Amino acid sequence: MGQVTVTFNNQDHHLACQDGGEERLKMLADYINQRASSLIEHLGSTGDTRLLLMTAIMISDELHELNDGELPSHSEAAAEVKRMDVAMGKAILKIEEMAKTLELS
């Protein structure tokens, strides 16, 4: 199981993730932190819970816009996560195969 340290609202948080998912988790956490930072610039300092809620609403609004005014259902979101997980697994296997080939060269 992978381990990642991410920052939110100037605080470090240690999170676990699937092996190979560390960079994606860091990228997603950085995006959330950036969106939260933009809220802080406009609103000033606020508590973590309120900041997380407002950030989640802002990201949900972005998702809503990207999906032509529709939010994906839980089952659609779960299917998309599974699809991405499978694709990431295939990519990791391919990279490992390429690395082995290079090592043999």
Summary of the structure (lengths in Angstrom):
residues: 105
radius of gyration: 17.6
end to end distance: 30.6
largest distance: 57.1
contacts: 239
relative contact order: 0.09
helix: 69%
strand: 13%
